Every structure is written in structure tokens, then in C-alpha cells.
């Protein structure tokens, strides 16, 4: 596997984590 592939995967994981984290925080705020 190439270095470019791993860079893309890392960016995608960080992007998904940011979306899930923000969505989770929004849900907690709405719950309160």
C-alpha cells in the first residue's frame, strides 16, 4: 500500500471522528 493511501485513510478517519464527536455533543446538549 502506498503512503498516499494511508494519508487519505487518516484524513477520512479524522473527518468521521470529528462528525461523530460534534453530533454526540449536540445530542447531549439537546438532552439537557
trRosetta pair geometry for C-beta under 8 A, 3 or more apart (Angstrom, degrees):
i j d omega theta_ij theta_ji phi_ij phi_ji
1 5 4.9 -101 -179 69 98 145
1 6 6.6 102 130 -46 119 92
2 5 4.8 109 61 -2 76 100
2 6 7.5 -146 100 0 48 84
3 6 5.8 -58 -156 38 39 108
3 7 6.3 41 149 -22 71 105
4 7 5.6 -54 -149 34 34 113
4 8 6.4 33 154 -19 67 105
5 8 5.9 -57 -152 35 29 110
5 9 6.4 28 152 -18 65 108
6 9 5.5 -53 -145 38 34 113
6 10 6.2 38 154 -23 66 104
7 10 5.7 -54 -150 34 30 112
7 11 6.5 29 153 -18 64 105
8 11 5.8 -56 -150 36 31 110
8 12 6.4 30 153 -19 65 107
9 12 5.7 -55 -148 36 31 111
9 13 6.3 32 155 -20 66 105
10 13 5.8 -54 -148 35 30 110
10 14 6.4 27 154 -16 64 107
11 14 5.8 -57 -148 38 31 109
11 15 6.1 33 153 -23 65 108
12 15 5.6 -55 -146 36 30 114
12 16 6.3 27 157 -16 66 106
13 16 6.0 -55 -146 38 29 107
13 17 6.2 31 154 -21 64 108
14 17 5.7 -55 -146 37 30 113
14 18 6.4 33 154 -23 64 104
15 18 5.8 -54 -152 32 29 111
15 19 6.6 27 152 -17 63 105
16 19 5.7 -55 -150 36 35 111
16 20 6.2 30 155 -16 68 107
17 20 5.9 -56 -145 40 30 108
17 21 6.0 30 157 -20 66 109
18 21 5.8 -55 -143 37 27 111
18 22 6.2 23 159 -15 64 108
19 22 6.1 -58 -146 39 26 105
19 23 6.1 24 157 -16 63 112
20 23 5.8 -59 -145 41 28 111
20 24 6.1 30 156 -22 65 108
21 24 5.8 -55 -146 35 28 110
21 25 6.4 26 155 -17 63 106
22 25 5.8 -54 -147 37 31 110
22 26 6.4 33 153 -21 64 105
23 26 5.7 -52 -147 34 32 112
23 27 6.5 33 153 -20 64 104
24 27 5.7 -53 -151 34 32 112
24 28 6.5 32 151 -19 65 103
25 28 5.7 -52 -150 34 34 111
25 29 6.4 35 152 -20 66 105
26 29 5.7 -54 -149 35 32 112
26 30 6.4 31 153 -18 66 105
27 30 5.8 -54 -148 37 32 110
27 31 6.3 37 152 -25 64 105
28 31 5.5 -53 -150 32 32 115
28 32 6.6 26 154 -15 65 103
29 32 6.0 -57 -153 37 32 106
